[in-house]
Amino acid sequence: MQKKSGNHNFLCDCLFCAFLYGLELFCTSNSGANSFEEREAPEYDEKAVQEAQKKALQNWPVQIKLAPANAPYFNDAKLLIAADCTAYAYASFHQDFIRNKVTLIGCPKLDQVDYSDKLTEIIQNNNIQSVTIVRMEVPCCGGLEMAAKKALQNSGKFLPWQVITISIDGNIME
């Protein structure tokens, strides 16, 4: 392990070299001066990378307007109904929401449609296990939430459901 200290230019050179050679640098403070410990980066794990990149999306099409009312992927599905913007606003959307769910997306402001009839038909005609609604905090997303709640009521089924709201800065709101 080699310890180095120095000024800003040295810091930039050191970080660039670490990047080029795949080294991890850990910054420590020694009497107010920056110092770095050079350590070997962990081995590249191809299997872990492939596992992390596995396709999370289970169905196509995903647009509520285009989705069929009856499809094999709806059988025993956990249904995710999400506002279009949520996947862009929330960085871990695929991992945290899409994985292991059938996904339907829409934007009531852009589509100018009431999704409740289509969602009611999907819930009534299929063996849906649960419904998760992911929306943004903005008022226009209220239409998606209302349509999903109306569809749940009109379906005549009692299903577990939840609403998750994403803030405009990309965080889950409590």
N, C-alpha and C positions, 0 to 999 in steps of 0.2 A: 504494500500500500504506500502510495507516494502522496505527501502533503505539500500543497503549493499555496502561496499567498501572493497578492499583488493588487494592482490598480484596475480600473475599469477596462482598459484595452486588453490587459492580460485575461480578465474575466471573459470577455467576448471571444478571444482566441481559444481559451480553454473550453468554453461551451461548444464552439464550432468543432474543435478537434474531437470532443467527446461524441458529438453527433456523427462525425465521419467514421469513427472507429467503433461505434456501437457501445460506448462505455456509459455507465451511470455515474453521475457526479453528485455527491451529497454535500451541500453547503453547511458549514458550521461557522460559528463566530468565535474568534479568539481575540479578546481585548478590543473589540470593535472592528477588527480587520476581517475581511472575508478569507476563508480558507476552504479548500476543497479536498475531499478524499476520493481518490480514483478507485473504483471497484468494477469488477467484471459484471456485465449485464447477464441476466439469466439466459439460458439456452432458448433459442427460438423453438416454440412448440407448435408445429404444423397442425397437429390434431386439435389442440385447443383453439386455434384460429378458425379451423374449419367448423368446429362445433359452435363457436360464437356466431359464425356467419350463416348458419343454417336458416333456411327460409322460414320466416315466422308466419307469413300470409298463407292462409289455408283455402281461400276462395277467390274466384273471379267471376263476374265483375264485383267491384266493391261499392260502386255508387248505388245508393238506395233506389234511385229511379230505374237503374238498369238490372238490378238483381232480380232473379226469378222468385216467385212467391213460394215455390217448392223446389228443393234441390237436395241431393244426397248429403251435401256437407252441412245442412241444417239439422240432420238427425243427431240427437243427443248433444247439440251444440251449446256452448256458452257464447251468447251473442254480444258482440261489441258494437254499439251504435255511437259513432264518433263524428264530431264536427270536422270538416275538412282541415281547418287551421290547426287543430290540436297536434297533428303529427309533425308539424313544422315548429310549433311553439315549444313542445316538450321533447327534449333531446333523446330520452330513452323510451320513446313511445312504442317502438316495436317490442323491445324486451319487456316493458312493464305492462303493456295493454294488449297488443295483438297476439302475442304468443299464446297458443292453445285456445284461441277464440276465433269464431267466424266474424269477420269484420264487415260492417256496412258504414259508409260515410255519406255525408251530405251537408249542404249549407242552405238553410231555408231562405236566407237573404238573397243569395245568387240564383238559386233554383226557383224561388218564388212559388213553392208548392207546399201543400200540407202532406207530410209523410205519413200521417197517422193511419190512413187506409191501407197503404202498402205494408207498413210495419204490423198492423193488426192481422193482415192476411198471412204474413210470414209466421207470426207467433201462433196463430190458430192452426195453420196447416202443417206444422212441424213440431217435433219433440224438442223444444228449446228448454235448456236446463236453467239458465239464468240470463239476465240482461245487465250489461254495464253500459252506462251512458257517459261519454267523455265529451265535455263541452268547454268552451272558453268562457271567461268571466264577462264577456261583452254581451249587451242586451240581445243582439240578433240570435245568439245561440240559445236563448230561452225558447225559441220556436222549436228547435230540435228536441230539447228536453220535454216540452209539453206534448209534442207529437208522440214521443216514445212512451210517456206516461199514459196518454190517451189510448195508445195501442195496447198497452198492458191491461188497462181497464176493459177495453172493448173485446179483448180476446177471450174473456171469461176464464182465463187461467190464473192461478195464484203462483207467481214465480218470484224467486229472490231477485232483487234488482238494487242497483246503486247508481248514484250520480257522482261523478268526479269532475271538479271544475279546475281548469288550468288558468293561471293568471297570464296576463299579457307579457310578463317577463319570464314565462316558462316554468313556473313552479306550481305544484299542486296546492290548491287553497284548502284550508281546514274549515 
